[in-house]
Amino acid sequence: MKYTRRDFIQSSAALAVGFSAAAQTSILETFSDWIKADRTARKRGLAQCLQRIRDLEPSIHAWVVVRPGQAAGKGPLAEIPFGVKDIVETKGMATEYGSPLYKGRVGNRDAAIIRELRSRGAVLLGKTVTTAFAYRTPGPTRNPRNLEHTPGGSSSGSAAAVAAGMVPFTIGEQTRGSILRPASFCGVTGFKPTHDLLPMEGVLPLAKSLDTLGFYTHTPADMLELWKATGKAIGREEQFSFGAPEPGMRSGNAQRIPAIHRVAAAVRHHDQIH
């Protein structure tokens, strides 16, 4: 098929309009989407987050309060919204520790992690539901994958909000399994870094020798981008080897196991360990 110059110009213009319209209506969901977008797109994305919360929050109950602030910095996280577990102090915003005993309590200062993220331009969207005092009593949050299922605890709302596409990343906290368990239940990526790597100032303590802040994103790739955006080192590629038993070791061990059983020693086969 032959095109005239006019045909080419008209088709190119139509294509450009199509791309422009797609850009205007594109939805930012994962952190990788957000980090690649310009500030104008990020501002539109915040409105999309708020609309999604309006649509889904009545059934999921991931949030204690939603009240987006203003970007305070111009760093890599500029205009990117986040939520934070409601055991982290936030100035002028509800900080109720998931307990009716503290219903209506408002924080009088920002925790160190909030100050750090805001200095990099991130926008605090609101506080996410936690089990009471980050312990056992569950909150109202439902699992976005199946509303009849638990989202896991104690960082229930932080995991559910990301899983529901309400926000690109959230802050959770773990003493034993409170980041990783909700991540696995809700089908998102939870990262608990090394203890005390993220500042714990302004976080309600449960066991100071174990309490650790961490993050939720949709995917591991998102988490890597977030970690870099917070200024943390991502390490380097490493080579490693897998060990394998020498030929004949397996059959030899199989012959020894009955003798070990006879002296009442507990034995667990290596190939049964996962």
ABEGO torsion letter per residue (X at the ends): XBBBAAAAAAAAAAAAAAAAAAAAABBBABAAAAAABBAAAAAAAAAAAAAAAAAAAAAAGABABBBBBBBABABAABGBBBBBBAABBBBGBBBAGGBAAABGBBBABBBAAAAAAAAAGBBBAEBBBBBBGGBABBBABBBAABAABBAEOABAAAAAAAAAGABABBBBBBAAAAAAAAAAAAGBBBBBBBBGABBABGBBBABAAABBBBBBBABAAAAAAAAAAAGBBAEBBBBBBBBBBBBGAAAAAAAAAAAAAAAGBBBBBAAABX
